[in-house]
Amino acid sequence: MTPLYPQVPLRSPETVMRLSRMGAFHQSRLSFMRVLLRRMAAESWRVERSRWEVDGRGVGVAVYTAHTPTRSYSLVCFAHDLPPSMRSDRVIATAWDATFTLRHGIPDTETIKRLADNVPHQEAGRISDTELVLARANRSVRLFEHVVASLAAGRQPETDEVARVGYLMRTTAVYGAGKFGAADREVLGTHEALDGPFRAEMLAVYLIRLFSLDMVEHLARARAPDTATLLAPAIRRRFGIGNATGLGMAPFLINHPTLLNNWMMARETALARVRALPTAEPAERDRFHSLLRRAMVNAAEWSTGHPLQLVRVEALREDLAQLVAHLDGTGLAGSRPWDRLYRWAEDNLSVEGQEQLVSLLLEPYPHLVDGLADCMSADEPRTFRIDGAMTVDEARAHLEAIYDWALEIDFDDPSACQHVWYVSEEKLEPRLGPRFGEEALEPYEQPLAPGRDAARMHRDLVVSWPQDSVAGFLLDHPQHRHMVRRLQMAVRHPYAEIRDNTIGEDLLPIDILRCKLSFFGATRFDPRSDRWVQIVMYQGAPFPAELDADSAEDWIYPPEETACTTP
Amino acid sequence: MYYSLNEIESLCRKAARGAGMHWGLAEEAGKAARWLAVHGLPGPAVLADLLERHCEVAYGDLAPMALDGVWRARGENLCPLIAGATLTDRAETYRAGGVITLGPTCHPLLLAPQAGSVALGTGLAVTLEWDDVRFTVDASQGLALAGAGTALLAAMVAQVRIVVGVDVAGCRAPHARPQPVDAEVRRRLEALAHRTYAPASEASRLSGAGAKE
């Protein structure tokens, strides 16, 4: 029988679902990259490079195939010779250093030809429902060339540079779930090995990392066959894959409330289970202390040029030092040691430090945490239908409880509704523009302001007959249909809704991006502006031949000995 | 060309919004097209017809005026998306079964997804009847269709009878695969969807992510 785990109450949505906190999340045992590697190790997936037809300029095709116990998946890579003037990470770019698709099975030559006619064009091409993911990547120009030049000369690259940048290529889009003809979620649901949010995307990125490393070694050999050497294994591991993420990711979390709820609920439940533990065993304490030291290395290596993130990273470094000092003084003896530690952190650490602690607390407890990864999908069609039998009075009461923060905002004040989320006709790029600027953007506004929409609906609810049904209310007020649906989802899913204004002048879209990317398992958040962030994925991750139960878990915090000086 | 269900839903949602629907109903339009596509029915084509017919008509002329007796629009005929949404919002009312009659209605095939939603909400099979068409959806979204022909795709019918709580056998399960969408239909939906995109401009370009690195 499954044991019932003791719990302390979950942190409230009022605490968790604030952008300032979501924008300080860190990866954890429940992050999708970690869940994928855990599964790959548990099921002994085998990965091979099944095709490599790349010339000395780095142009050609490569295929990497992952064999699971039941099926095979191949990343088909197209390597291009991109003029530097065309290299752009924006959605509106039209050419890239490399383009990819992850597909079911092993492609034959005819399939590769079909894909070669489409994948390099990305959004302008078509793929089919045997393909699961469409992606592209650009080189990190300086580090890529440094590594090729070093290896060609028979040397290893400078480790400081490797630690600072952390990747050879960065993906600028990774599309899944039905985009551009790719397999729909319904099809993905039949692929057991990839069952779970963003699993196919995470596998694609893991294989893209292999490609980027093979590529530098290949180019070094092509440049200087007599002197070229391979990357040393320890340095090789330090390369992850970069990613540049813009505004397109922010609407996703607002558009998928039940999915967001399930991610948050899993993480909060995990935290509550650990906090409820009556004692901490010596092995668990040792694991925590060891990872805390490694988190300090991670914080020391974390470089960013963004003023806001710079302050947060500095605060994190101080927080972790303070945490060590606190533990040296009080230790983890006594009852409910983790709960006491968490509550101390709430009073003494920055939000960045508190959330780093949350992630660290989950680490020593795979048996309490890892199973929750199975609860992070959402059956969204099930939550779509509106319950029209709810009365207007009930709807009003729920709204006042969940959106109380929004009812306190004066949305007639221009600063409270400064931004418009919209889609440009230019390659359908999602954008955020000024409501009161020269261009009339309001007619194109996307429904991404639940707080304002709740406040608007409230005005109509309070003057409607309280005992009328929501069905009747909606027949007269069709403009509130979207909001009624959100409200009812939020009633059943406490973490479904971000409890902050998503169109106010203080909005930092990077907070929403960071929340989502932390669930992917990203590290080294480096905002390039308030709406654009670069990150690293899989840095330190074991390569396929190195994957086992231990290595699959023990990679995300850098080893203690690699500490470089604080920038 | 074949399109994923995700693409069909997304395009149809945007087209409905572009045709002037509020977002909540536009979401329903996207789901309806997807639902029909999953059953091998021409959801996008019928939706394109409906949206073009109704995009200049006010909501108040297309919605049911009263729900006791036969549902009728103030204007010439009911919009199946609005009537369907009203139906599914009231699913609770039909838990023990019921019969609803609609007066003149456009493109009644678009009622089918919402009949599916009522079946889901009540656990009862739901039948739609117009002309010689008899269309049944069970609670697991299986479909049984009788009298299909040109009437199935009728642009306008004088009456639709909806029966909640029927005995049913032989419903065919949905099949979630990509579906062909005619290039002309796609062009028409794209034209409506395009109304939701802001025109390209230099100022707009600078408001995209990555513009200020």
Interface residues (C-beta under 8 A of the other chain):
Chain A: S88 D89 R90 V91 I92 R126 S128 D129 A177 G178 K179 F180 G181 A182 A183 D184 R185 E186 V187 A244 T245 G246 L247 G248 P381 F384 R385 I386 D387 G388 A389 Y422 V423 S424 E425 E426 L428 E429 P430 R431 L432 G433 P434 G437 E438 E439 L441 Y444 P447 S469 V470 A471 L474 L475 P478 Q479 H480 R481 H482 M483 V484 R485 P509 R528 S529 R531 W532
Chain B: M1 Y2 Y3 S4 L5 N6 E7 H22 W23 G24 L25 E27 E28 K31 Y59 A63 P64 L67 I82 A85 T86 T88 D89 R90 A91 E92 T93 S117 L120 G121 A176 R177 P178 H194 T196 Y197 A198 P199 A200 S201 A203 S204 R205 S207 G208 A209 G210 A211 K212 E213
